[in-house]
Amino acid sequence: MGFNKALEIIRDNRIHSPRQFAELMWPDSDGWKRVHKCGHGSSRGAMMAVAGGGLLGKLRAKGFIRAPWYDDYNSYYWV
C-alpha cells in the first residue's frame, strides 16, 4: 500500500492537511485531473484529499503516526 513511502513523506515534511499529503504522495496521479461534482459546483482533484485522509487515518489507527500535533496554533502529522 505504500506505508513506507508515506512514513518517509511524513517524516521529511510537516504535513498540515490531507490534501498536502496527497500532493506529495501521488503527484502524478490522474485523480488530480478528474472533476468531482459537489452541490451546485464542481472541483478538480477533490477526491485526492479524501484518499490522502484515508491513508493518514489508516497510519494513525495502526499507531505509526500521531495526529494532530499542535505547535504555535498549527497542526501537523508526525511519525
HTML snippet that shows the backbone in 3Dmol.js (N, CA, C, O; Angstrom):
<script src="https://3Dmol.org/build/3Dmol-min.js"></script>
<div id="view" style="width:600px;height:400px;position:relative"></div>
<script>
const pdb = `
ATOM      1  N   MET A   1       0.817  -1.196   0.000  1.00  0.00           N
ATOM      2  CA  MET A   1       0.000   0.000   0.000  1.00  0.00           C
ATOM      3  C   MET A   1       0.856   1.253   0.000  1.00  0.00           C
ATOM      4  O   MET A   1       0.342   2.342  -0.257  1.00  0.00           O
ATOM      5  N   GLY A   2       2.131   1.135   0.277  1.00  0.00           N
ATOM      6  CA  GLY A   2       2.984   2.305   0.262  1.00  0.00           C
ATOM      7  C   GLY A   2       3.170   2.947   1.619  1.00  0.00           C
ATOM      8  O   GLY A   2       3.428   4.147   1.712  1.00  0.00           O
ATOM      9  N   PHE A   3       3.038   2.146   2.688  1.00  0.00           N
ATOM     10  CA  PHE A   3       3.207   2.709   4.036  1.00  0.00           C
ATOM     11  C   PHE A   3       4.606   3.278   4.226  1.00  0.00           C
ATOM     12  O   PHE A   3       4.769   4.321   4.859  1.00  0.00           O
ATOM     13  N   ASN A   4       5.622   2.600   3.684  1.00  0.00           N
ATOM     14  CA  ASN A   4       7.000   3.095   3.851  1.00  0.00           C
ATOM     15  C   ASN A   4       7.184   4.456   3.202  1.00  0.00           C
ATOM     16  O   ASN A   4       7.772   5.360   3.795  1.00  0.00           O
ATOM     17  N   LYS A   5       6.677   4.601   1.977  1.00  0.00           N
ATOM     18  CA  LYS A   5       6.778   5.891   1.291  1.00  0.00           C
ATOM     19  C   LYS A   5       6.008   6.962   2.059  1.00  0.00           C
ATOM     20  O   LYS A   5       6.485   8.087   2.203  1.00  0.00           O
ATOM     21  N   ALA A   6       4.827   6.617   2.548  1.00  0.00           N
ATOM     22  CA  ALA A   6       4.010   7.575   3.299  1.00  0.00           C
ATOM     23  C   ALA A   6       4.721   8.021   4.569  1.00  0.00           C
ATOM     24  O   ALA A   6       4.714   9.207   4.899  1.00  0.00           O
ATOM     25  N   LEU A   7       5.333   7.084   5.281  1.00  0.00           N
ATOM     26  CA  LEU A   7       6.038   7.434   6.516  1.00  0.00           C
ATOM     27  C   LEU A   7       7.255   8.310   6.228  1.00  0.00           C
ATOM     28  O   LEU A   7       7.569   9.209   7.009  1.00  0.00           O
ATOM     29  N   GLU A   8       7.943   8.055   5.114  1.00  0.00           N
ATOM     30  CA  GLU A   8       9.078   8.908   4.736  1.00  0.00           C
ATOM     31  C   GLU A   8       8.614  10.327   4.421  1.00  0.00           C
ATOM     32  O   GLU A   8       9.274  11.295   4.798  1.00  0.00           O
ATOM     33  N   ILE A   9       7.485  10.454   3.734  1.00  0.00           N
ATOM     34  CA  ILE A   9       6.946  11.777   3.405  1.00  0.00           C
ATOM     35  C   ILE A   9       6.573  12.525   4.675  1.00  0.00           C
ATOM     36  O   ILE A   9       6.864  13.714   4.804  1.00  0.00           O
ATOM     37  N   ILE A  10       5.937  11.845   5.605  1.00  0.00           N
ATOM     38  CA  ILE A  10       5.533  12.489   6.859  1.00  0.00           C
ATOM     39  C   ILE A  10       6.758  12.862   7.683  1.00  0.00           C
ATOM     40  O   ILE A  10       6.787  13.923   8.308  1.00  0.00           O
ATOM     41  N   ARG A  11       7.768  11.999   7.689  1.00  0.00           N
ATOM     42  CA  ARG A  11       8.984  12.278   8.445  1.00  0.00           C
ATOM     43  C   ARG A  11       9.733  13.493   7.891  1.00  0.00           C
ATOM     44  O   ARG A  11      10.252  14.308   8.655  1.00  0.00           O
ATOM     45  N   ASP A  12       9.785  13.611   6.572  1.00  0.00           N
ATOM     46  CA  ASP A  12      10.594  14.648   5.936  1.00  0.00           C
ATOM     47  C   ASP A  12       9.873  15.980   5.736  1.00  0.00           C
ATOM     48  O   ASP A  12      10.520  16.981   5.426  1.00  0.00           O
ATOM     49  N   ASN A  13       8.561  16.017   5.904  1.00  0.00           N
ATOM     50  CA  ASN A  13       7.775  17.230   5.660  1.00  0.00           C
ATOM     51  C   ASN A  13       6.816  17.454   6.821  1.00  0.00           C
ATOM     52  O   ASN A  13       6.408  16.507   7.493  1.00  0.00           O
ATOM     53  N   ARG A  14       6.467  18.689   7.046  1.00  0.00           N
ATOM     54  CA  ARG A  14       5.401  18.990   8.003  1.00  0.00           C
ATOM     55  C   ARG A  14       4.086  18.964   7.245  1.00  0.00           C
ATOM     56  O   ARG A  14       3.778  19.882   6.485  1.00  0.00           O
ATOM     57  N   ILE A  15       3.326  17.925   7.452  1.00  0.00           N
ATOM     58  CA  ILE A  15       2.069  17.742   6.741  1.00  0.00           C
ATOM     59  C   ILE A  15       0.961  18.416   7.542  1.00  0.00           C
ATOM     60  O   ILE A  15       0.660  18.008   8.664  1.00  0.00           O
ATOM     61  N   HIS A  16       0.353  19.453   6.958  1.00  0.00           N
ATOM     62  CA  HIS A  16      -0.690  20.207   7.645  1.00  0.00           C
ATOM     63  C   HIS A  16      -2.090  19.759   7.260  1.00  0.00           C
ATOM     64  O   HIS A  16      -3.047  20.061   7.974  1.00  0.00           O
ATOM     65  N   SER A  17      -2.233  19.045   6.147  1.00  0.00           N
ATOM     66  CA  SER A  17      -3.568  18.655   5.697  1.00  0.00           C
ATOM     67  C   SER A  17      -3.486  17.386   4.852  1.00  0.00           C
ATOM     68  O   SER A  17      -2.434  17.066   4.300  1.00  0.00           O
ATOM     69  N   PRO A  18      -4.601  16.671   4.757  1.00  0.00           N
ATOM     70  CA  PRO A  18      -4.625  15.505   3.875  1.00  0.00           C
ATOM     71  C   PRO A  18      -4.346  15.864   2.416  1.00  0.00           C
ATOM     72  O   PRO A  18      -3.750  15.072   1.686  1.00  0.00           O
ATOM     73  N   ARG A  19      -4.773  17.049   1.989  1.00  0.00           N
ATOM     74  CA  ARG A  19      -4.517  17.471   0.612  1.00  0.00           C
ATOM     75  C   ARG A  19      -3.017  17.642   0.363  1.00  0.00           C
ATOM     76  O   ARG A  19      -2.509  17.209  -0.671  1.00  0.00           O
ATOM     77  N   GLN A  20      -2.317  18.262   1.289  1.00  0.00           N
ATOM     78  CA  GLN A  20      -0.873  18.439   1.144  1.00  0.00           C
ATOM     79  C   GLN A  20      -0.182  17.078   1.103  1.00  0.00           C
ATOM     80  O   GLN A  20       0.735  16.867   0.310  1.00  0.00           O
ATOM     81  N   PHE A  21      -0.620  16.161   1.951  1.00  0.00           N
ATOM     82  CA  PHE A  21      -0.055  14.816   1.961  1.00  0.00           C
ATOM     83  C   PHE A  21      -0.287  14.124   0.619  1.00  0.00           C
ATOM     84  O   PHE A  21       0.623  13.498   0.077  1.00  0.00           O
ATOM     85  N   ALA A  22      -1.506  14.237   0.082  1.00  0.00           N
ATOM     86  CA  ALA A  22      -1.826  13.600  -1.195  1.00  0.00           C
ATOM     87  C   ALA A  22      -0.994  14.185  -2.333  1.00  0.00           C
ATOM     88  O   ALA A  22      -0.581  13.456  -3.234  1.00  0.00           O
ATOM     89  N   GLU A  23      -0.743  15.501  -2.300  1.00  0.00           N
ATOM     90  CA  GLU A  23       0.080  16.126  -3.339  1.00  0.00           C
ATOM     91  C   GLU A  23       1.505  15.580  -3.331  1.00  0.00           C
ATOM     92  O   GLU A  23       2.122  15.441  -4.387  1.00  0.00           O
ATOM     93  N   LEU A  24       2.026  15.272  -2.154  1.00  0.00           N
ATOM     94  CA  LEU A  24       3.377  14.719  -2.052  1.00  0.00           C
ATOM     95  C   LEU A  24       3.404  13.217  -2.320  1.00  0.00           C
ATOM     96  O   LEU A  24       4.380  12.699  -2.864  1.00  0.00           O
ATOM     97  N   MET A  25       2.343  12.521  -1.942  1.00  0.00           N
ATOM     98  CA  MET A  25       2.291  11.068  -2.076  1.00  0.00           C
ATOM     99  C   MET A  25       2.024  10.637  -3.522  1.00  0.00           C
ATOM    100  O   MET A  25       2.649   9.703  -4.024  1.00  0.00           O
ATOM    101  N   TRP A  26       1.096  11.323  -4.180  1.00  0.00           N
ATOM    102  CA  TRP A  26       0.691  10.955  -5.537  1.00  0.00           C
ATOM    103  C   TRP A  26       0.726  12.179  -6.459  1.00  0.00           C
ATOM    104  O   TRP A  26      -0.327  12.620  -6.919  1.00  0.00           O
ATOM    105  N   PRO A  27       1.893  12.732  -6.737  1.00  0.00           N
ATOM    106  CA  PRO A  27       1.946  13.969  -7.532  1.00  0.00           C
ATOM    107  C   PRO A  27       1.509  13.800  -8.991  1.00  0.00           C
ATOM    108  O   PRO A  27       1.020  14.754  -9.596  1.00  0.00           O
ATOM    109  N   ASP A  28       1.672  12.623  -9.556  1.00  0.00           N
ATOM    110  CA  ASP A  28       1.374  12.413 -10.975  1.00  0.00           C
ATOM    111  C   ASP A  28       0.089  11.636 -11.210  1.00  0.00           C
ATOM    112  O   ASP A  28      -0.149  11.166 -12.322  1.00  0.00           O
ATOM    113  N   SER A  29      -0.736  11.494 -10.196  1.00  0.00           N
ATOM    114  CA  SER A  29      -1.957  10.709 -10.321  1.00  0.00           C
ATOM    115  C   SER A  29      -2.973  11.394 -11.236  1.00  0.00           C
ATOM    116  O   SER A  29      -3.073  12.621 -11.266  1.00  0.00           O
ATOM    117  N   ASP A  30      -3.717  10.588 -11.973  1.00  0.00           N
ATOM    118  CA  ASP A  30      -4.785  11.127 -12.817  1.00  0.00           C
ATOM    119  C   ASP A  30      -5.941  11.675 -11.985  1.00  0.00           C
ATOM    120  O   ASP A  30      -6.781  12.411 -12.502  1.00  0.00           O
ATOM    121  N   GLY A  31      -5.990  11.326 -10.718  1.00  0.00           N
ATOM    122  CA  GLY A  31      -7.045  11.826  -9.838  1.00  0.00           C
ATOM    123  C   GLY A  31      -7.052  13.337  -9.709  1.00  0.00           C
ATOM    124  O   GLY A  31      -8.098  13.927  -9.440  1.00  0.00           O
ATOM    125  N   TRP A  32      -5.902  13.974  -9.895  1.00  0.00           N
ATOM    126  CA  TRP A  32      -5.835  15.443  -9.818  1.00  0.00           C
ATOM    127  C   TRP A  32      -6.533  16.095 -11.001  1.00  0.00           C
ATOM    128  O   TRP A  32      -6.905  17.266 -10.926  1.00  0.00           O
ATOM    129  N   LYS A  33      -6.718  15.355 -12.097  1.00  0.00           N
ATOM    130  CA  LYS A  33      -7.348  15.909 -13.295  1.00  0.00           C
ATOM    131  C   LYS A  33      -8.854  15.668 -13.326  1.00  0.00           C
ATOM    132  O   LYS A  33      -9.568  16.321 -14.087  1.00  0.00           O
ATOM    133  N   ARG A  34      -9.338  14.747 -12.517  1.00  0.00           N
ATOM    134  CA  ARG A  34     -10.755  14.409 -12.531  1.00  0.00           C
ATOM    135  C   ARG A  34     -11.585  15.499 -11.867  1.00  0.00           C
ATOM    136  O   ARG A  34     -11.161  16.122 -10.894  1.00  0.00           O
ATOM    137  N   VAL A  35     -12.764  15.710 -12.409  1.00  0.00           N
ATOM    138  CA  VAL A  35     -13.680  16.717 -11.868  1.00  0.00           C
ATOM    139  C   VAL A  35     -14.733  16.002 -11.038  1.00  0.00           C
ATOM    140  O   VAL A  35     -15.344  15.035 -11.494  1.00  0.00           O
ATOM    141  N   HIS A  36     -14.940  16.477  -9.828  1.00  0.00           N
ATOM    142  CA  HIS A  36     -15.917  15.903  -8.907  1.00  0.00           C
ATOM    143  C   HIS A  36     -17.011  16.930  -8.658  1.00  0.00           C
ATOM    144  O   HIS A  36     -16.728  18.078  -8.315  1.00  0.00           O
ATOM    145  N   LYS A  37     -18.258  16.514  -8.830  1.00  0.00           N
ATOM    146  CA  LYS A  37     -19.375  17.424  -8.590  1.00  0.00           C
ATOM    147  C   LYS A  37     -19.668  17.485  -7.099  1.00  0.00           C
ATOM    148  O   LYS A  37     -19.695  16.464  -6.411  1.00  0.00           O
ATOM    149  N   CYS A  38     -19.885  18.704  -6.612  1.00  0.00           N
ATOM    150  CA  CYS A  38     -20.209  18.878  -5.195  1.00  0.00           C
ATOM    151  C   CYS A  38     -21.272  19.976  -5.080  1.00  0.00           C
ATOM    152  O   CYS A  38     -20.974  21.163  -5.208  1.00  0.00           O
ATOM    153  N   GLY A  39     -22.494  19.562  -4.840  1.00  0.00           N
ATOM    154  CA  GLY A  39     -23.581  20.531  -4.746  1.00  0.00           C
ATOM    155  C   GLY A  39     -23.862  21.154  -6.099  1.00  0.00           C
ATOM    156  O   GLY A  39     -24.094  20.443  -7.077  1.00  0.00           O
ATOM    157  N   HIS A  40     -23.843  22.477  -6.163  1.00  0.00           N
ATOM    158  CA  HIS A  40     -24.108  23.180  -7.414  1.00  0.00           C
ATOM    159  C   HIS A  40     -22.824  23.536  -8.156  1.00  0.00           C
ATOM    160  O   HIS A  40     -22.874  24.224  -9.176  1.00  0.00           O
ATOM    161  N   GLY A  41     -21.704  23.089  -7.673  1.00  0.00           N
ATOM    162  CA  GLY A  41     -20.425  23.400  -8.314  1.00  0.00           C
ATOM    163  C   GLY A  41     -19.648  22.142  -8.624  1.00  0.00           C
ATOM    164  O   GLY A  41     -20.177  21.032  -8.565  1.00  0.00           O
ATOM    165  N   SER A  42     -18.406  22.329  -8.949  1.00  0.00           N
ATOM    166  CA  SER A  42     -17.528  21.197  -9.198  1.00  0.00           C
ATOM    167  C   SER A  42     -16.122  21.565  -8.745  1.00  0.00           C
ATOM    168  O   SER A  42     -15.778  22.739  -8.609  1.00  0.00           O
ATOM    169  N   SER A  43     -15.329  20.539  -8.519  1.00  0.00           N
ATOM    170  CA  SER A  43     -13.970  20.757  -8.036  1.00  0.00           C
ATOM    171  C   SER A  43     -13.044  19.746  -8.686  1.00  0.00           C
ATOM    172  O   SER A  43     -13.365  18.560  -8.765  1.00  0.00           O
ATOM    173  N   ARG A  44     -11.913  20.208  -9.142  1.00  0.00           N
ATOM    174  CA  ARG A  44     -10.938  19.319  -9.775  1.00  0.00           C
ATOM    175  C   ARG A  44     -10.005  18.748  -8.707  1.00  0.00           C
ATOM    176  O   ARG A  44      -9.425  19.495  -7.919  1.00  0.00           O
ATOM    177  N   GLY A  45      -9.865  17.425  -8.685  1.00  0.00           N
ATOM    178  CA  GLY A  45      -8.940  16.767  -7.771  1.00  0.00           C
ATOM    179  C   GLY A  45      -9.416  16.666  -6.338  1.00  0.00           C
ATOM    180  O   GLY A  45      -8.612  16.391  -5.448  1.00  0.00           O
ATOM    181  N   ALA A  46     -10.694  16.879  -6.086  1.00  0.00           N
ATOM    182  CA  ALA A  46     -11.202  16.909  -4.712  1.00  0.00           C
ATOM    183  C   ALA A  46     -11.071  15.563  -4.006  1.00  0.00           C
ATOM    184  O   ALA A  46     -10.841  15.520  -2.798  1.00  0.00           O
ATOM    185  N   MET A  47     -11.213  14.486  -4.732  1.00  0.00           N
ATOM    186  CA  MET A  47     -11.190  13.174  -4.095  1.00  0.00           C
ATOM    187  C   MET A  47      -9.779  12.736  -3.706  1.00  0.00           C
ATOM    188  O   MET A  47      -9.627  11.790  -2.932  1.00  0.00           O
ATOM    189  N   MET A  48      -8.761  13.389  -4.215  1.00  0.00           N
ATOM    190  CA  MET A  48      -7.396  13.049  -3.825  1.00  0.00           C
ATOM    191  C   MET A  48      -7.154  13.400  -2.360  1.00  0.00           C
ATOM    192  O   MET A  48      -6.437  12.685  -1.662  1.00  0.00           O
ATOM    193  N   ALA A  49      -7.744  14.489  -1.896  1.00  0.00           N
ATOM    194  CA  ALA A  49      -7.620  14.840  -0.478  1.00  0.00           C
ATOM    195  C   ALA A  49      -8.309  13.796   0.387  1.00  0.00           C
ATOM    196  O   ALA A  49      -7.839  13.487   1.481  1.00  0.00           O
ATOM    197  N   VAL A  50      -9.416  13.254  -0.095  1.00  0.00           N
ATOM    198  CA  VAL A  50     -10.117  12.198   0.637  1.00  0.00           C
ATOM    199  C   VAL A  50      -9.246  10.944   0.702  1.00  0.00           C
ATOM    200  O   VAL A  50      -9.168  10.294   1.745  1.00  0.00           O
ATOM    201  N   ALA A  51      -8.597  10.608  -0.401  1.00  0.00           N
ATOM    202  CA  ALA A  51      -7.699   9.448  -0.417  1.00  0.00           C
ATOM    203  C   ALA A  51      -6.517   9.661   0.527  1.00  0.00           C
ATOM    204  O   ALA A  51      -6.111   8.743   1.238  1.00  0.00           O
ATOM    205  N   GLY A  52      -5.971  10.870   0.529  1.00  0.00           N
ATOM    206  CA  GLY A  52      -4.869  11.187   1.444  1.00  0.00           C
ATOM    207  C   GLY A  52      -5.295  11.078   2.896  1.00  0.00           C
ATOM    208  O   GLY A  52      -4.562  10.545   3.728  1.00  0.00           O
ATOM    209  N   GLY A  53      -6.482  11.584   3.196  1.00  0.00           N
ATOM    210  CA  GLY A  53      -7.003  11.485   4.558  1.00  0.00           C
ATOM    211  C   GLY A  53      -7.265  10.049   4.973  1.00  0.00           C
ATOM    212  O   GLY A  53      -7.071   9.684   6.133  1.00  0.00           O
ATOM    213  N   GLY A  54      -7.704   9.239   4.025  1.00  0.00           N
ATOM    214  CA  GLY A  54      -7.928   7.823   4.321  1.00  0.00           C
ATOM    215  C   GLY A  54      -6.643   7.104   4.688  1.00  0.00           C
ATOM    216  O   GLY A  54      -6.613   6.317   5.634  1.00  0.00           O
ATOM    217  N   LEU A  55      -5.586   7.374   3.941  1.00  0.00           N
ATOM    218  CA  LEU A  55      -4.294   6.737   4.241  1.00  0.00           C
ATOM    219  C   LEU A  55      -3.727   7.253   5.558  1.00  0.00           C
ATOM    220  O   LEU A  55      -3.167   6.478   6.333  1.00  0.00           O
ATOM    221  N   LEU A  56      -3.864   8.556   5.823  1.00  0.00           N
ATOM    222  CA  LEU A  56      -3.414   9.092   7.114  1.00  0.00           C
ATOM    223  C   LEU A  56      -4.188   8.449   8.262  1.00  0.00           C
ATOM    224  O   LEU A  56      -3.617   8.159   9.314  1.00  0.00           O
ATOM    225  N   GLY A  57      -5.477   8.230   8.062  1.00  0.00           N
ATOM    226  CA  GLY A  57      -6.286   7.578   9.088  1.00  0.00           C
ATOM    227  C   GLY A  57      -5.842   6.150   9.355  1.00  0.00           C
ATOM    228  O   GLY A  57      -5.816   5.710  10.505  1.00  0.00           O
ATOM    229  N   LYS A  58      -5.494   5.423   8.298  1.00  0.00           N
ATOM    230  CA  LYS A  58      -5.010   4.050   8.474  1.00  0.00           C
ATOM    231  C   LYS A  58      -3.681   4.025   9.219  1.00  0.00           C
ATOM    232  O   LYS A  58      -3.468   3.182  10.091  1.00  0.00           O
ATOM    233  N   LEU A  59      -2.789   4.948   8.877  1.00  0.00           N
ATOM    234  CA  LEU A  59      -1.499   5.015   9.571  1.00  0.00           C
ATOM    235  C   LEU A  59      -1.689   5.368  11.044  1.00  0.00           C
ATOM    236  O   LEU A  59      -0.997   4.836  11.912  1.00  0.00           O
ATOM    237  N   ARG A  60      -2.620   6.256  11.312  1.00  0.00           N
ATOM    238  CA  ARG A  60      -2.891   6.642  12.701  1.00  0.00           C
ATOM    239  C   ARG A  60      -3.515   5.483  13.478  1.00  0.00           C
ATOM    240  O   ARG A  60      -3.161   5.252  14.635  1.00  0.00           O
ATOM    241  N   ALA A  61      -4.439   4.756  12.852  1.00  0.00           N
ATOM    242  CA  ALA A  61      -5.093   3.628  13.515  1.00  0.00           C
ATOM    243  C   ALA A  61      -4.097   2.521  13.853  1.00  0.00           C
ATOM    244  O   ALA A  61      -4.244   1.848  14.873  1.00  0.00           O
ATOM    245  N   LYS A  62      -3.095   2.327  13.015  1.00  0.00           N
ATOM    246  CA  LYS A  62      -2.076   1.307  13.275  1.00  0.00           C
ATOM    247  C   LYS A  62      -1.007   1.779  14.251  1.00  0.00           C
ATOM    248  O   LYS A  62      -0.148   1.000  14.663  1.00  0.00           O
ATOM    249  N   GLY A  63      -1.060   3.068  14.624  1.00  0.00           N
ATOM    250  CA  GLY A  63      -0.110   3.593  15.597  1.00  0.00           C
ATOM    251  C   GLY A  63       1.208   4.059  15.003  1.00  0.00           C
ATOM    252  O   GLY A  63       2.165   4.294  15.740  1.00  0.00           O
ATOM    253  N   PHE A  64       1.276   4.198  13.676  1.00  0.00           N
ATOM    254  CA  PHE A  64       2.513   4.637  13.027  1.00  0.00           C
ATOM    255  C   PHE A  64       2.738   6.136  13.135  1.00  0.00           C
ATOM    256  O   PHE A  64       3.882   6.589  13.169  1.00  0.00           O
ATOM    257  N   ILE A  65       1.653   6.914  13.191  1.00  0.00           N
ATOM    258  CA  ILE A  65       1.777   8.371  13.280  1.00  0.00           C
ATOM    259  C   ILE A  65       0.873   8.892  14.385  1.00  0.00           C
ATOM    260  O   ILE A  65      -0.042   8.205  14.840  1.00  0.00           O
ATOM    261  N   ARG A  66       1.145  10.102  14.799  1.00  0.00           N
ATOM    262  CA  ARG A  66       0.289  10.800  15.749  1.00  0.00           C
ATOM    263  C   ARG A  66      -0.261  12.028  15.053  1.00  0.00           C
ATOM    264  O   ARG A  66       0.439  12.715  14.310  1.00  0.00           O
ATOM    265  N   ALA A  67      -1.523  12.283  15.311  1.00  0.00           N
ATOM    266  CA  ALA A  67      -2.142  13.423  14.637  1.00  0.00           C
ATOM    267  C   ALA A  67      -3.325  13.913  15.449  1.00  0.00           C
ATOM    268  O   ALA A  67      -3.982  13.099  16.098  1.00  0.00           O
ATOM    269  N   PRO A  68      -3.618  15.166  15.445  1.00  0.00           N
ATOM    270  CA  PRO A  68      -2.725  16.235  15.021  1.00  0.00           C
ATOM    271  C   PRO A  68      -1.788  16.633  16.147  1.00  0.00           C
ATOM    272  O   PRO A  68      -2.091  16.429  17.323  1.00  0.00           O
ATOM    273  N   TRP A  69      -0.678  17.189  15.789  1.00  0.00           N
ATOM    274  CA  TRP A  69       0.287  17.734  16.742  1.00  0.00           C
ATOM    275  C   TRP A  69       0.222  19.240  16.607  1.00  0.00           C
ATOM    276  O   TRP A  69       0.428  19.775  15.518  1.00  0.00           O
ATOM    277  N   TYR A  70      -0.064  19.936  17.706  1.00  0.00           N
ATOM    278  CA  TYR A  70      -0.245  21.385  17.645  1.00  0.00           C
ATOM    279  C   TYR A  70       1.031  22.103  18.062  1.00  0.00           C
ATOM    280  O   TYR A  70       1.615  21.800  19.103  1.00  0.00           O
ATOM    281  N   ASP A  71       1.454  23.050  17.248  1.00  0.00           N
ATOM    282  CA  ASP A  71       2.648  23.835  17.513  1.00  0.00           C
ATOM    283  C   ASP A  71       2.392  25.256  17.026  1.00  0.00           C
ATOM    284  O   ASP A  71       2.274  25.486  15.822  1.00  0.00           O
ATOM    285  N   ASP A  72       2.307  26.205  17.945  1.00  0.00           N
ATOM    286  CA  ASP A  72       2.036  27.599  17.583  1.00  0.00           C
ATOM    287  C   ASP A  72       0.766  27.727  16.746  1.00  0.00           C
ATOM    288  O   ASP A  72       0.756  28.408  15.720  1.00  0.00           O
ATOM    289  N   TYR A  73      -0.287  27.075  17.183  1.00  0.00           N
ATOM    290  CA  TYR A  73      -1.601  27.121  16.538  1.00  0.00           C
ATOM    291  C   TYR A  73      -1.630  26.474  15.163  1.00  0.00           C
ATOM    292  O   TYR A  73      -2.610  26.632  14.435  1.00  0.00           O
ATOM    293  N   ASN A  74      -0.599  25.763  14.798  1.00  0.00           N
ATOM    294  CA  ASN A  74      -0.593  24.979  13.571  1.00  0.00           C
ATOM    295  C   ASN A  74      -0.621  23.512  13.950  1.00  0.00           C
ATOM    296  O   ASN A  74       0.035  23.100  14.907  1.00  0.00           O
ATOM    297  N   SER A  75      -1.365  22.737  13.217  1.00  0.00           N
ATOM    298  CA  SER A  75      -1.389  21.303  13.482  1.00  0.00           C
ATOM    299  C   SER A  75      -0.710  20.584  12.319  1.00  0.00           C
ATOM    300  O   SER A  75      -0.794  21.019  11.171  1.00  0.00           O
ATOM    301  N   TYR A  76      -0.044  19.491  12.631  1.00  0.00           N
ATOM    302  CA  TYR A  76       0.579  18.696  11.583  1.00  0.00           C
ATOM    303  C   TYR A  76       0.720  17.263  12.060  1.00  0.00           C
ATOM    304  O   TYR A  76       0.661  16.981  13.257  1.00  0.00           O
ATOM    305  N   TYR A  77       0.907  16.367  11.110  1.00  0.00           N
ATOM    306  CA  TYR A  77       1.078  14.947  11.393  1.00  0.00           C
ATOM    307  C   TYR A  77       2.555  14.666  11.594  1.00  0.00           C
ATOM    308  O   TYR A  77       3.403  15.292  10.959  1.00  0.00           O
ATOM    309  N   TRP A  78       2.865  13.723  12.478  1.00  0.00           N
ATOM    310  CA  TRP A  78       4.271  13.401  12.706  1.00  0.00           C
ATOM    311  C   TRP A  78       4.424  11.934  13.041  1.00  0.00           C
ATOM    312  O   TRP A  78       3.489  11.294  13.522  1.00  0.00           O
ATOM    313  N   VAL A  79       5.610  11.405  12.785  1.00  0.00           N
ATOM    314  CA  VAL A  79       5.931   9.988  12.998  1.00  0.00           C
ATOM    315  C   VAL A  79       6.375   9.798  14.422  1.00  0.00           C
ATOM    316  O   VAL A  79       6.695   8.680  14.825  1.00  0.00           O
TER     317      VAL A  79
END
`;
const viewer = $3Dmol.createViewer("view");
viewer.addModel(pdb, "pdb");
viewer.setStyle({}, {cartoon: {color: "spectrum"}});
viewer.zoomTo();
viewer.render();
</script>
